[in-house]
Structure formats: C-alpha cells, structure tokens
C-alpha cells in the first residue's frame, strides 16, 4: 500500500507539463504519489508513460468557455473527492480557475496555484474586467499563490488581486529553473558551423534568434519590423555585415487564433530570405548554438524559460523591460533591456550588439554564469519540495 501523500498537478494542456515543468513531477515522486491532470488525452497519456507518473484527463481550453469550464469543474470535483489528495497545485490561468474551484469543492486542504504570466496585463475593457474577476476568484479559492517573479508579485498586490499574506515566491523565481547541464554550449562547440550550414547561414553571419510562440504579444510584429529596417535611415546594419549577412531565426509555432500576427509581418516572414522561420522544435539547443544573440521583445511574461535557456547557452539577450525578463537580465552585464512595444529601441539595441564588439563579448562572457549561479533547476525543485513539506507539517 502506498502511504505517500497524494500530489496532483494541473495544467491546461500537456505541453505545459512537458516543457514548463519538465522533470519536476518525476522528482516529486520520491515524496508523493503524483498525478498530472490536463486536456488532450492522448498526448497526456503518452507523456505520463514517458515520464513515469499517473495521469487523469479532463478537457480544458485556453479560450473563455464558461459552460465547458463548469463541466470540467464538476468532472474534476468528483475525481478529487474520490482521490482525496493532500495537495492540488495548478499552473496556467484556465487550469487555475478550474482546478482551484474543484479542489475547494472537494475539500482539498492545500490548494496551490502558480502564476507564470497574466494575459490580463494586455487586455482592456470588458475582457480585462472578466479576466480580473476570474483571477481574483482563482486566488480566493487557493490557499497559497506563487507568483514566479517579483514583478508578478508586485503587480498582483498593486492590482489588489490577492493579499500579500497569501503570496510567496519560491526560491529566486522561475517555475522550474534551468537544467544547465542540458543547456550547455560546450555540447555544441564542434557542430555550430554544421548547424549553420543546415540552415544555409554563412559562417560569418550575425544571427539573432527568437524562441517562442509567433504571436503579437511576444513582440514579433516589432521584431520583424526592426529587422526589416535595414536600408532605411534607421538601418540595422553591422559595420562588418552586409544586409544578407544578418539573419533572424524564428523558432516556434505560428498561432493564428488567439493573437495572430499582422498581415505585413506574415508577408515579411514569408518573403524575406534573411528571416528563417523553422516552426516548433522539440530541442531548441541547436538553434541557440547556431545564433549569436537572443531577441525577446515580449509584452508580458511570468519568468521566461527562453531567456534563461539562452543565457545558459552563453547568449547575451535583448529583452523588454517587463517582469521576469528584467529579473534575469542585468543591463550591461548579461544583456540589454529596452522599452516594450518600441521598434526603434529594438533596432538600435540589435545594431549596438553587432557593432560594439567589446560590449557583446562582455555580455556573452557573463551570460551563462548569471544563470548557473541563480536559477539551477535542482535548487528550484528543492525549494518547492521544502514548501510542500512545510505545508504538510513535516
């Protein structure tokens, strides 16, 4: 008989379990009987078998679907009532409201929710009011809320979404930290030029890389416009690079439903030979290895894994002045911070990285150590396990 307490982790889709919480559920199994709950039954079951933990499927969507959500709450309530977990821990907005409501109804003693980004930050009007309401409900249903960055913590308090007494940051931020032995540039030193050849990128090109969903609020419209400014008065041209020797590598899926890109952005991605869109990639390390710098002009984040991954791979980063990003990047130490939604500032920062060799080398030299010293994955796991044990009185 298994006498370990039951821990249930909930995300809206299995991809969040796979990528954002990679390895974490398996680590917790030495202390808990772990079950993962998410949508997309087939993908979830494959992931559970691969990672070695139990799964339970319930449908959830990332859209606003109240009737479908109430059905999910009821299904989940019945499951939790039967299983009687000690802890239910949710991630992502939809899994948060569904999971925390069901857990409260089922009498789960420890209802935890991690905040790793807030879509409401970019919402306005009635949509903003609705998202505010849902977020407040989620936090009210939870017994503890974990913003994964200081910026999110401050925002939640300032907007009165929850009392500070209910909030806590685990470790130094991040939901999962970074496996710096996996994201290690020395693993790719001998293959960098081969990787470039595979992408038809000349060895002497300067390559900017973006990794993430290709949507509006990731700053892709501004990024493509900044890159396209070459040859104008605000030209983006390195002193040693001709136009065709500067490349923009876009790694990630194109999403057309929730936050589609502008038509002119899509046209530029399709027609500009120096913009290489390679779609979703299961392993992003080769693309970091083939690049010279990360560009991540997002409008909102929680604590972005991509910026930590790029840093661990030895890349300096250009990021926007938003929470998470401005906690990972320290200006003129491991990257450059620019205002959000500012195409001109983005183009100037990209040009500065190419032209100022001394600055570039300084940022590059510091990039990896700034990640390994603060965001090592195992330390984040241990901090969360300590929190779980504290809640259970161990």
C-alpha positions in Angstrom: 0.0 0.0 0.0 1.3 3.4 -1.0 1.4 5.6 2.2 2.9 8.7 0.5 0.6 11.8 0.4 -1.1 12.4 -2.9 0.0 15.4 -5.0 -2.0 16.5 -8.1 -0.6 18.9 -10.6 -2.9 20.5 -13.2 -2.1 22.4 -16.4 -4.5 23.4 -19.2 -2.5 21.4 -21.9 0.2 18.7 -21.6 2.7 20.9 -23.4 3.0 22.9 -20.2 3.7 19.8 -18.2 6.3 18.7 -20.8 8.1 22.0 -21.3 7.4 24.3 -18.4 7.6 21.7 -15.7 10.0 19.2 -17.3 11.3 16.7 -14.8 9.7 18.3 -11.8 6.8 15.9 -11.4 9.2 12.9 -11.6 11.4 14.5 -8.9 8.4 14.9 -6.5 7.5 11.2 -6.8 10.1 10.2 -4.2 8.0 12.0 -1.6 4.5 12.0 -3.2 2.1 9.9 -5.2 1.9 12.2 -8.2 -0.8 12.5 -10.8 -0.9 15.0 -13.7 -4.2 16.4 -14.9 -4.6 18.1 -18.3 -6.5 18.2 -21.6 -5.6 16.4 -24.8 -6.0 12.9 -23.6 -3.7 11.1 -26.0 -0.8 13.5 -25.6 -1.2 13.4 -21.8 -1.2 9.6 -21.6 1.9 9.4 -23.8 3.7 12.0 -21.6 2.7 10.2 -18.4 4.1 6.9 -19.7 7.3 8.5 -20.8 7.8 10.4 -17.6 6.5 7.6 -15.3 3.7 9.3 -13.5 -0.1 8.8 -13.3 -2.4 10.9 -15.4 -6.1 11.9 -15.4 -7.7 13.6 -18.4 -10.3 16.4 -18.3 -11.0 18.8 -21.2 -9.9 22.4 -20.8 -9.5 25.2 -23.4 -7.3 28.3 -23.3 -10.3 30.4 -24.6 -13.1 31.8 -22.5 -15.7 29.0 -22.4 -17.8 29.2 -19.2 -20.2 26.3 -19.8 -17.4 23.9 -20.9 -15.3 25.1 -17.9 -18.2 24.3 -15.4 -18.4 20.8 -16.8 -14.7 20.4 -16.3 -15.0 21.7 -12.7 -17.7 19.1 -12.0 -15.7 16.2 -13.5 -12.6 17.3 -11.6 -14.5 17.7 -8.3 -15.8 14.1 -8.5 -12.3 12.8 -9.2 -10.7 14.9 -6.3 -13.5 13.9 -3.9 -12.6 10.2 -4.6 -8.8 10.6 -4.6 -8.5 12.9 -1.5 -5.2 14.4 -2.4 -3.2 16.4 0.2 -2.2 19.0 -2.3 -3.6 20.2 -5.6 -1.2 22.5 -7.5 -2.3 24.3 -10.7 -0.5 26.2 -13.4 -1.8 28.4 -16.3 -4.9 30.6 -16.0 -7.6 28.1 -17.1 -6.3 25.2 -15.1 -6.1 27.6 -12.2 -9.8 28.6 -12.1 -11.0 25.1 -12.9 -8.5 23.3 -10.6 -8.8 25.6 -7.6 -12.7 25.7 -7.7 -12.9 21.9 -8.0 -10.3 21.4 -5.2 -12.2 23.8 -2.9 -15.5 22.0 -3.5 -13.8 18.7 -2.8 -12.3 19.9 0.4 -8.6 19.6 -0.6 -6.7 21.1 2.3 -3.8 22.6 0.3 -4.8 24.4 -2.9 -1.8 25.9 -4.6 -1.6 28.0 -7.8 1.5 29.2 -9.6 1.2 32.4 -11.6 3.7 32.4 -14.5 2.2 35.1 -16.6 -1.1 37.1 -16.7 -2.9 37.5 -20.0 -5.0 40.3 -18.4 -1.9 42.6 -18.5 -2.6 43.2 -22.2 -6.4 43.1 -22.0 -8.7 46.1 -22.0 -12.4 46.9 -21.5 -14.8 44.2 -20.6 -12.3 41.4 -21.3 -9.9 42.9 -18.7 -12.7 43.1 -16.2 -13.7 39.5 -16.8 -10.1 38.3 -16.6 -9.5 40.3 -13.4 -12.6 38.7 -11.9 -11.5 35.2 -12.8 -8.0 35.8 -11.5 -9.4 37.1 -8.2 -11.6 34.0 -7.9 -8.7 31.7 -8.6 -6.7 33.3 -5.8 -9.6 33.3 -3.4 -10.2 29.5 -4.0 -6.4 28.8 -3.5 -4.8 28.6 0.0 -1.5 29.8 -1.4 -0.5 31.6 -4.6 3.1 31.5 -6.0 4.0 34.3 -8.5 7.1 33.1 -10.2 8.7 36.6 -10.3 9.0 39.7 -8.1 7.3 41.7 -10.9 4.2 39.5 -10.9 4.1 39.6 -7.1 4.1 43.4 -7.1 1.5 43.5 -9.9 -0.9 41.2 -8.0 -0.6 43.3 -4.8 -0.9 46.6 -6.7 -4.0 45.4 -8.6 -5.5 44.0 -5.3 -5.9 40.6 -6.9 -4.8 38.9 -3.7 -3.4 39.9 -0.3 0.3 39.7 0.1 -0.1 37.3 3.0 -1.3 34.6 0.5 1.6 35.2 -1.9 5.1 33.7 -1.9 7.9 33.5 -4.4 9.7 30.1 -4.5 13.5 30.5 -4.5 14.6 33.3 -6.7 11.8 33.0 -9.1 11.0 30.7 -12.1 8.6 27.8 -12.1 11.2 25.2 -12.9 14.6 26.7 -13.2 17.1 25.5 -15.9 18.9 22.3 -16.3 22.3 23.9 -17.0 23.9 20.5 -17.8 21.4 20.1 -20.6 21.6 23.7 -21.8 25.4 23.7 -22.1 27.1 25.4 -25.1 30.1 23.1 -24.9 27.9 20.3 -26.1 27.6 22.1 -29.5 31.0 23.8 -29.9 32.1 21.4 -32.7 28.8 21.5 -34.5 28.0 25.2 -34.6 29.1 25.6 -38.3 27.4 22.4 -39.3 24.1 23.7 -37.8 24.5 26.9 -39.7 25.2 25.0 -42.9 22.0 23.0 -42.4 20.1 26.3 -42.2 22.0 27.9 -45.1 23.5 30.5 -42.8 27.1 31.7 -43.7 29.7 31.1 -41.0 30.4 34.9 -40.7 26.7 35.9 -40.3 25.4 37.6 -37.2 22.3 35.6 -36.2 19.6 36.9 -33.9 17.3 34.2 -32.6 13.8 34.3 -31.1 12.3 31.2 -29.5 8.6 31.1 -28.6 5.1 31.3 -30.0 4.9 33.6 -33.0 2.1 35.8 -31.8 1.5 39.6 -31.3 2.2 39.8 -27.6 5.6 38.2 -27.9 6.7 41.3 -29.9 7.1 39.5 -33.2 5.5 42.4 -35.2 8.1 44.9 -33.8 10.9 42.4 -34.1 10.2 41.8 -37.8 9.8 45.5 -38.5 13.0 46.3 -36.7 14.8 43.7 -38.7 13.3 44.9 -42.0 14.5 48.5 -41.3 17.8 47.7 -43.0 18.4 50.1 -45.8 16.4 52.9 -44.3 17.5 55.9 -42.3 17.1 53.7 -39.2 19.0 51.0 -40.9 20.0 47.9 -39.0 23.4 47.1 -40.4 26.5 45.8 -38.6 29.8 47.6 -39.6 31.2 44.2 -40.7 28.0 42.8 -42.0 26.3 43.3 -45.3 22.5 43.1 -45.4 22.5 39.4 -46.3 24.9 38.6 -43.5 22.4 39.4 -40.7 19.9 36.7 -40.1 16.8 36.5 -37.9 15.9 32.9 -36.8 12.4 32.4 -35.6 11.9 29.1 -33.6 8.4 28.4 -32.6 4.8 27.6 -33.7 2.8 30.2 -35.7 -0.5 30.7 -33.8 -3.4 32.1 -35.8 -6.3 32.0 -33.3 -5.7 33.9 -30.0 -3.2 36.6 -31.0 -2.4 36.5 -34.7 0.4 38.5 -36.3 -0.2 41.4 -38.6 -0.6 40.6 -42.3 2.5 42.6 -43.2 4.5 40.7 -40.6 3.4 37.4 -42.1 4.3 38.6 -45.5 7.8 39.7 -44.4 8.5 36.3 -42.7 7.4 34.5 -45.9 9.3 36.7 -48.4 12.5 37.9 -46.6 15.2 35.3 -47.3 17.1 36.5 -44.2 14.2 35.7 -41.9 14.3 31.9 -41.2 11.1 30.5 -39.6 11.7 26.9 -38.6 8.5 26.2 -36.7 8.2 24.3 -33.4 11.3 22.4 -32.4 11.4 19.8 -29.7 15.1 20.6 -29.0 15.9 24.3 -29.2 19.6 24.0 -28.2 21.0 23.6 -31.7 19.3 26.9 -32.7 20.7 28.7 -29.7 24.1 27.2 -30.6 23.8 28.5 -34.2 22.9 32.0 -33.0 24.8 35.0 -31.6 22.1 36.7 -29.5 18.6 36.2 -28.3 16.0 38.8 -29.1 12.9 38.5 -26.9 10.7 41.6 -27.2 7.6 40.2 -25.3 4.9 42.4 -23.9 4.3 40.3 -20.8 5.8 37.2 -19.1 6.0 35.4 -15.8 9.5 34.2 -15.6 10.5 33.3 -19.2 12.3 30.0 -19.6 13.6 31.1 -23.0 15.7 33.9 -21.6 17.2 31.5 -19.0 17.9 28.9 -21.7 19.6 31.3 -24.0 21.7 32.6 -21.1 22.7 29.0 -20.1 23.7 28.5 -23.7 26.0 31.5 -23.5 23.9 34.0 -25.5 23.5 37.7 -24.5 19.9 38.8 -24.7 17.8 41.8 -25.8 14.7 41.8 -23.7 11.9 44.2 -22.9 11.5 45.9 -19.5 8.8 43.6 -18.1 8.7 41.4 -15.1 10.7 38.2 -15.3 12.9 39.4 -18.2 14.2 42.4 -16.1 15.0 40.0 -13.2 17.0 37.6 -15.4 18.8 40.2 -17.4 21.0 42.8 -15.7 21.8 45.7 -18.1 25.3 45.7 -19.5 26.1 42.6 -17.6 24.4 39.8 -19.5 22.1 41.7 -21.9 20.2 44.8 -22.9 16.8 45.9 -21.6 14.6 48.1 -23.9 11.1 49.5 -23.5 8.2 47.2 -24.6 6.5 47.8 -28.0 9.3 50.1 -29.2 10.5 49.1 -32.6 13.2 51.9 -32.8 14.7 51.0 -29.5 14.8 47.3 -30.5 16.5 48.1 -33.8 19.1 50.3 -32.0 19.8 47.5 -29.4 20.3 44.9 -32.2 22.7 47.3 -34.0 24.6 48.0 -30.8 25.2 44.3 -30.2 26.6 43.8 -33.6 28.7 46.9 -33.7 30.1 47.1 -30.2 32.4 44.1 -30.1 33.7 44.9 -26.6 30.1 45.1 -25.2 29.0 42.0 -27.0 31.9 40.0 -25.6 31.3 41.3 -22.1 27.6 40.3 -22.2 28.5 36.9 -23.7 31.1 36.2 -21.1 28.7 36.8 -18.3 25.6 35.2 -19.8 26.0 31.6 -18.5 27.3 32.3 -15.0 24.3 34.6 -14.4 22.0 31.6 -14.9 24.0 28.9 -13.3 24.5 31.0 -10.1 20.8 31.9 -9.7 18.5 29.5 -11.5 19.8 26.0 -11.4 16.8 23.6 -11.8 17.5 21.3 -8.9 17.6 24.2 -6.4 14.1 25.3 -7.6 12.8 21.8 -7.2 14.3 21.5 -3.7 12.8 24.9 -2.7 9.3 23.8 -3.8 9.6 20.4 -2.1 10.6 22.2 1.1 7.4 24.3 0.7 5.2 21.3 0.2 6.7 19.6 3.3 6.3 22.8 5.4 2.6 23.0 4.4 2.1 19.3 5.4 3.8 20.0 8.8 6.8 17.8 8.0 
